[in-house]
Amino acid sequence: MPIRETRAADFPALFDLRARTRENAMSVAELAARGVTPESAAEALATGQIRGWLYEVDGKIVGFASGDRSSGEMLVLAVLPEFEALGIGRALLTRVTQWLQECGHQHIWLTANPDSAVRAYGFYRHCGWVASGEMAGDEEIMVYRPTGPNTP
């Protein structure tokens, strides 16, 4: 698969992609309001705090994911709508999860919309993530629990 590590020069394209996802799209301004900018992401990448991977098709970035080394958090998984249901999200999720495990994390987590009508709700559960019963604002905290053939 055409997966490669994220580089600082990729961040403008990744921020653009994040704004074009089908569900939970966030604009550059919305991310900046949360303290996430291409510059802050590049700094976190340079220090090794975060690491990410992206998926390219014909030189175009169509999906990306990243995790946080210090907390064990799966930070983001985003795929362009026209490239959904092709295994790209699962491949990226698997790569970040493996890296976080290699970093020694036994508790790998993410936050997700708890609405069962949202695609991510079923996707993460199908991939071995379970609700922890805790909330972070309006999102539920999910933890990775590999359980069988459908897990990354």
N, C-alpha and C positions, 0 to 999 in steps of 0.2 A: 504494500500500500504506500502511496506517496505521502507519508508522514515525515515531518522533520521538526527539529526543535525550533521554538520561537526565538527570533532575534529582535533586538531593540528596534531595528528599522521596520519591523512588521507591525508595530503598534498602531500607526495611523490606519492601516487597512483592517486590523482586527477591531478597532473601535467602530469603524464604519460597518463592518459585518455585524457587530453586536446590535447595532441600531436597526438592522434589517431582518432580524429573526422573526419567526411567526408569532411566538408567544414570549412574553417577558422581554420584549425589545427595550433597550435603554439607549437613549441618545448620548452623544458626547457630553452635552450639558448636564444631563441627569447623572451620569457617572462622575463628572467633575464635582457635582454637589455632594457626592458621597466621598470625595477625596481621591477618586481614581481618575488619573489622567495618563495620557501616553508617557509623559515624563516620569510620573511616580511609578508607573508600571516598569519602565525601562530601568529606573534606579533599583527597584526590588529585584528585577532580573539580574542586574549587574552584581548585586550583593549576594545572590544565591538564595534569597528569601523565597522567591517564586521561581517556578520553572514551568514551561508550557510547551505544547506541541501543536502543530497545525497540519491541516490536510489540504493538499493542492491538487487541482485538476487543470491540466493545460496551463500551468503557471499561475492560476487564479486560486487564492485562498478561499475555500468553501466551508471551512469549519476550524475551530480551535478549542483548546481546553488548557487550563492551568491549575496548579495546586500550590499550597503554601507549606514550605518545608517545616516551619516552626510550629504550626498549629495542627497540621494533618488535614487541613480543609481543602476540599475540592472547590476551587474558587468559581470557576465558570466553565460551561460547556455550551458552545453556540455553533449551529449549523445553518447555512442558508436554506430557506424553505424548499427550493428546487432540488436540494441534495439530501433531503430527509429520507429516511427509510431505506438507505443504501448501506448501512453498517458503519458510516463515518462517525457518528456520535458514539457508538459502542467502542469503536477502535480507539478513539481519543480518550474516552472515559477509562478504558482499560490501561492505556499508557500512563496516564496521570496516577491512577490508583496503584499501579505497579511501582512507580517511582516513590510514592508516599510510603508504601510498604518497605521498599529498599532503604528509606530514610529511618526506618525503625518504628513507624507508627502502626499501632495495633488498633487505634481508634481513628478511623478515617471518616470524615463527616462532610455534609453539605447542607445548605438550606434550600428549600424548594416550596413552591406553592402547594398548599394542602388541598386544593380544589381537584377532585377526581375527574373533572371535565377537562383539565389541562393535560396536554400530552406528556409532559415531564413526569406527572404523577405516576402513570403506569410504566413509563420507560425506566425510571430509576428502580422501581419495585421489581420489574422484570430482570433487571441487571444485578439484583442481590442487595439492594438498599432497603432499609426498613425505617419506619418512623420511630423516633426515640421517645415520643410523647412530650417533647419540649418544643417550645416555640421561640423564635427570634423575630420579634415584631410580628408581622403578618405571615411569616414563613415558618414551616416546620423544619426541625432539625432531623436529618436522616443520617443513619450510620451504615457503613458498608459491612455486610455480613455475607460472605460468599457461601452459597447454599447448594449449588448444583450446576447443571449444564448450561443454564441461561445466564450465569454470572460472567462478568468479564474476566 
